Amino acid sequence: MIHVTLMPTRTRYRKNTSRLAAAASCLALWTLSFTLLDAQAPVPTAVIESARPWLGHEQQVEEHLRRAVITRMEDIGTGVTRPRRAYLMPSEPVASLVWKVLPPGRRNGYWESYKSEIAAYELDRLLGMRMVPPVVERQIDNETGAAVMWVSGRKSVKELGGKVPSSAEWGKPIRQMQMFDNLIRNIDRNAGNILIGQPGDIVLIDHSRAFTTDKKLQNKVERVDAELWERMQTLTRENLTRALGQWLDEDAIAAIVTRRDAMAVEIKKQIEKKGQALVLIP
């Protein structure tokens, strides 16, 4: 809003008085018009904080994870893969990252790879889930690993008592999580790597043990999210290779398709037994 204050002016020249009065009148009307326009402007509404602050800023966050200066590193103290937390400068848009140096291979009987972390993020994007925070490949101190966005201000299911929420608003994201874990053969989903935000707002982390060539499904198929299942059915070796080929080999990509097909068989069985309305949930 623009305010113009006109101070009264005294002059010996009467011939200018009428001109000044006219100018003052015009300026007063101009000010009034801006005041009325301002009064009609919409009032900003409060923004509800999401557990997924990267949404809409993925490219900016990815670049920051790749290039920001590491100011210090510390052990997190949790997680079987012994990740570390790196603090970044500048601290916007991301203040810190989780650093995982896990060259592909077997450790303590389990397949692990930092590349699986990146593949999980890229597949999440391909499916439009938006539940896995940004992850990029990076080098720090001559080591190559996964730089995972640290999601601040959120507690894990473990920290909240260990029980996965079961009320109605949590049904859709929980079904999507189970379907995603079946697709990628994630054997390490636990209460410590499910982060909770607003009701129905879930963040999924820690996927370094996923994407093996094992073709078994991790979870029993009962009720599935119809929208996500529709998108999963569009997956092919070709589009998966374009999205994930930098991180997964041909056998791992083929196993994704095989597991998806196994899910289709189980979904069909459930529909025949219970009816589509009780299996494919909008």
C-alpha positions as CSV (number, residue, x, y, z in Angstrom):
1,M,0.0,0.0,0.0
2,I,1.3,3.5,-0.9
3,H,0.6,6.4,1.4
4,V,1.2,10.0,0.2
5,T,1.2,12.7,2.9
6,L,0.7,16.2,1.7
7,M,1.9,18.9,4.0
8,P,0.0,22.3,3.7
9,T,2.0,24.9,1.7
10,R,1.8,28.7,2.1
11,T,2.8,30.9,-0.9
12,R,2.6,34.5,-1.9
13,Y,1.5,33.5,-5.4
14,R,-2.2,33.0,-5.4
15,K,-2.1,31.8,-9.0
16,N,-0.4,28.6,-7.9
17,T,-2.9,27.9,-5.1
18,S,-5.5,26.3,-7.4
19,R,-2.8,24.1,-9.1
20,L,-1.6,22.8,-5.7
21,A,-5.2,22.1,-4.6
22,A,-5.9,20.1,-7.8
23,A,-2.6,18.1,-7.3
24,A,-3.5,17.3,-3.7
25,S,-6.9,16.1,-4.7
26,C,-5.5,13.8,-7.4
27,L,-2.9,12.3,-5.1
28,A,-5.5,11.7,-2.3
29,L,-7.7,9.8,-4.8
30,W,-4.7,7.8,-6.0
31,T,-3.9,6.9,-2.4
32,L,-7.5,5.9,-1.6
33,S,-7.6,3.6,-4.7
34,F,-4.4,1.7,-3.5
35,T,-5.9,1.5,0.0
36,L,-9.0,-0.1,-1.4
37,L,-7.1,-2.5,-3.6
38,D,-5.0,-3.6,-0.6
39,A,-8.1,-4.1,1.5
40,Q,-9.4,-6.5,-1.1
41,A,-6.2,-8.6,-1.4
42,P,-6.4,-12.2,-0.1
43,V,-5.1,-12.8,3.4
44,P,-2.3,-15.4,3.4
45,T,-3.3,-18.7,5.0
46,A,-1.1,-20.6,7.5
47,V,1.1,-23.3,5.9
48,I,0.8,-26.7,7.5
49,E,4.3,-28.1,8.0
50,S,4.9,-31.4,6.1
51,A,7.1,-34.3,7.2
52,R,8.3,-34.1,3.5
53,P,9.8,-30.6,3.2
54,W,11.6,-31.5,0.0
55,L,8.4,-31.7,-2.1
56,G,8.5,-29.2,-4.9
57,H,12.2,-28.5,-4.3
58,E,13.8,-31.8,-5.3
59,Q,16.3,-30.5,-7.8
60,Q,17.5,-27.7,-5.4
61,V,17.9,-30.2,-2.5
62,E,19.7,-32.7,-4.7
63,E,22.2,-30.1,-5.9
64,H,22.8,-29.0,-2.3
65,L,23.4,-32.6,-1.2
66,R,26.0,-32.9,-4.0
67,R,27.9,-29.7,-3.5
68,A,27.5,-28.2,-0.1
69,V,30.6,-27.9,2.1
70,I,30.8,-30.5,4.9
71,T,31.6,-28.6,8.2
72,R,31.7,-31.6,10.5
73,M,30.8,-35.3,10.7
74,E,29.5,-37.4,13.6
75,D,28.3,-40.9,14.2
76,I,24.6,-41.2,14.4
77,G,24.7,-44.1,16.9
78,T,21.9,-46.1,15.4
79,G,21.5,-48.3,12.3
80,V,23.1,-51.6,11.5
81,T,25.0,-50.0,8.5
82,R,26.7,-47.4,10.9
83,P,25.7,-44.3,9.0
84,R,27.1,-40.8,9.9
85,R,25.6,-37.4,9.9
86,A,27.3,-34.6,8.0
87,Y,26.5,-31.0,8.6
88,L,26.4,-28.6,5.6
89,M,27.3,-25.0,4.8
90,P,25.2,-23.2,3.9
91,S,22.4,-24.8,6.0
92,E,19.7,-24.0,3.5
93,P,17.8,-25.8,2.0
94,V,19.2,-28.7,3.9
95,A,21.2,-28.4,7.1
96,S,22.6,-32.0,7.2
97,L,22.7,-35.3,5.4
98,V,23.1,-39.0,6.3
99,W,26.3,-40.4,4.9
100,K,26.4,-44.0,3.9
101,V,29.5,-45.6,2.4
102,L,28.4,-49.1,1.4
103,P,30.1,-50.5,-1.7
104,P,27.8,-53.2,-3.2
105,G,28.4,-56.5,-1.5
106,R,27.5,-58.9,1.3
107,R,28.1,-58.0,4.9
108,N,27.2,-60.2,7.8
109,G,25.1,-62.4,5.5
110,Y,23.1,-59.5,4.0
111,W,23.4,-57.8,0.6
112,E,24.0,-54.0,1.1
113,S,24.7,-51.2,-1.3
114,Y,24.6,-47.4,-1.1
115,K,23.3,-47.5,-4.7
116,S,20.1,-49.2,-3.4
117,E,19.4,-46.0,-1.4
118,I,19.5,-43.9,-4.6
119,A,17.5,-46.5,-6.5
120,A,14.8,-46.4,-3.9
121,Y,14.5,-42.6,-4.2
122,E,14.4,-42.8,-8.0
123,L,11.8,-45.5,-8.0
124,D,9.7,-43.6,-5.5
125,R,9.7,-40.6,-7.9
126,L,8.9,-42.8,-10.9
127,L,5.8,-44.2,-9.0
128,G,4.8,-40.7,-7.7
129,M,4.8,-41.8,-4.1
130,R,7.0,-39.0,-2.7
131,M,7.7,-40.8,0.5
132,V,11.5,-41.4,0.2
133,P,13.7,-38.3,0.8
134,P,16.2,-37.1,-1.8
135,V,19.4,-39.2,-2.2
136,V,22.4,-38.6,-4.4
137,E,25.8,-40.1,-5.0
138,R,28.7,-38.1,-3.6
139,Q,32.3,-38.3,-2.8
140,I,33.6,-37.2,0.7
141,D,37.2,-37.7,1.8
142,N,37.9,-39.9,-1.3
143,E,35.0,-42.2,-0.4
144,T,31.9,-42.7,-2.6
145,G,28.5,-43.2,-1.0
146,A,24.9,-42.1,-0.7
147,A,24.1,-38.6,0.7
148,V,20.6,-38.8,2.1
149,M,18.7,-35.7,3.1
150,W,18.3,-35.6,6.9
151,V,14.7,-35.0,7.7
152,S,14.6,-32.8,10.8
153,G,12.0,-32.6,13.5
154,R,10.4,-36.0,12.9
155,K,10.3,-39.0,15.1
156,S,10.4,-42.7,14.1
157,V,7.7,-45.2,15.0
158,K,10.3,-46.7,17.3
159,E,10.8,-43.4,19.1
160,L,7.0,-43.1,19.4
161,G,6.6,-46.5,21.1
162,G,7.1,-49.0,18.3
163,K,3.6,-49.4,17.1
164,V,2.7,-48.4,13.5
165,P,-0.4,-46.1,13.5
166,S,-3.6,-47.9,12.5
167,S,-6.3,-45.3,12.4
168,A,-8.1,-44.6,9.1
169,E,-5.9,-41.7,7.9
170,W,-2.8,-43.9,8.0
171,G,-4.3,-46.7,5.9
172,K,-3.3,-45.4,2.5
173,P,0.4,-44.6,3.3
174,I,0.8,-47.9,5.2
175,R,-0.6,-49.9,2.2
176,Q,1.7,-48.0,-0.1
177,M,4.7,-48.7,2.1
178,Q,4.0,-52.4,2.1
179,M,3.5,-52.5,-1.7
180,F,6.8,-50.6,-2.2
181,D,8.7,-53.0,0.1
182,N,7.3,-56.0,-1.8
183,L,8.4,-54.4,-5.1
184,I,11.9,-53.7,-4.0
185,R,12.3,-56.8,-1.7
186,N,13.1,-54.6,1.3
187,I,13.9,-57.0,4.1
188,D,14.8,-54.2,6.6
189,R,11.6,-52.2,7.2
190,N,11.4,-51.7,10.9
191,A,10.0,-49.2,13.4
192,G,13.3,-47.3,13.3
193,N,13.1,-46.3,9.6
194,I,9.5,-45.1,9.4
195,L,9.2,-41.4,10.2
196,I,5.9,-39.9,11.3
197,G,4.6,-36.4,10.5
198,Q,1.0,-35.1,10.3
199,P,-1.7,-37.7,10.3
200,G,-1.2,-39.8,7.1
201,D,2.3,-38.3,6.5
202,I,5.0,-40.9,6.4
203,V,8.7,-40.8,5.4
204,L,10.5,-44.0,4.4
205,I,14.3,-44.2,5.0
206,D,17.1,-46.9,5.0
207,H,16.9,-49.0,1.8
208,S,20.5,-50.2,1.5
209,R,19.5,-53.9,1.8
210,A,16.8,-53.7,-0.8
211,F,16.8,-54.6,-4.6
212,T,18.2,-58.1,-4.2
213,T,17.5,-60.7,-6.9
214,D,15.3,-62.6,-4.5
215,K,11.9,-62.9,-6.1
216,K,9.9,-63.6,-2.9
217,L,7.4,-61.0,-1.6
218,Q,8.3,-59.5,1.7
219,N,4.7,-58.8,2.9
220,K,1.5,-60.7,2.5
221,V,-0.8,-59.2,-0.1
222,E,-4.3,-58.4,1.2
223,R,-5.4,-54.9,0.6
224,V,-3.6,-52.6,-1.9
225,D,-3.7,-49.0,-2.9
226,A,-5.5,-48.9,-6.2
227,E,-3.8,-45.8,-7.5
228,L,-0.3,-47.0,-6.7
229,W,-1.1,-50.5,-8.1
230,E,-2.2,-48.9,-11.4
231,R,1.2,-47.1,-11.7
232,M,3.1,-50.3,-10.7
233,Q,1.5,-52.1,-13.6
234,T,3.1,-49.6,-16.0
235,L,6.6,-50.7,-15.0
236,T,8.7,-52.4,-17.7
237,R,12.3,-53.4,-17.9
238,E,12.8,-50.6,-20.3
239,N,11.4,-47.7,-18.2
240,L,13.0,-49.2,-15.1
241,T,16.4,-49.4,-16.8
242,R,16.1,-45.7,-17.8
243,A,15.3,-44.7,-14.3
244,L,17.5,-47.1,-12.3
245,G,20.1,-48.5,-14.7
246,Q,22.9,-46.4,-13.2
247,W,22.3,-48.0,-9.8
248,L,21.1,-51.5,-10.4
249,D,22.2,-54.3,-12.7
250,E,20.0,-56.2,-15.2
251,D,19.2,-59.0,-12.8
252,A,18.1,-56.7,-10.1
253,I,15.8,-54.8,-12.5
254,A,14.4,-58.1,-13.8
255,A,13.6,-59.1,-10.3
256,I,11.5,-56.0,-9.8
257,V,9.3,-57.0,-12.7
258,T,9.1,-60.6,-11.5
259,R,8.0,-59.4,-8.0
260,R,5.5,-57.1,-9.5
261,D,4.0,-60.0,-11.5
262,A,3.9,-62.1,-8.3
263,M,2.0,-59.3,-6.7
264,A,-0.5,-59.4,-9.6
265,V,-1.1,-63.1,-9.0
266,E,-1.8,-62.6,-5.3
267,I,-4.0,-59.6,-5.9
268,K,-6.1,-61.6,-8.4
269,K,-6.5,-64.4,-5.8
270,Q,-7.6,-61.9,-3.2
271,I,-10.2,-60.3,-5.6
272,E,-11.6,-63.7,-6.5
273,K,-11.9,-64.6,-2.8
274,K,-13.1,-61.2,-1.3
275,G,-14.3,-59.1,-4.2
276,Q,-12.5,-56.1,-5.8
277,A,-14.0,-53.5,-3.5
278,L,-12.3,-55.1,-0.5
279,V,-8.9,-55.5,-2.1
280,L,-8.3,-52.5,-4.4
281,I,-8.7,-49.5,-2.0
282,P,-9.1,-46.0,-3.5
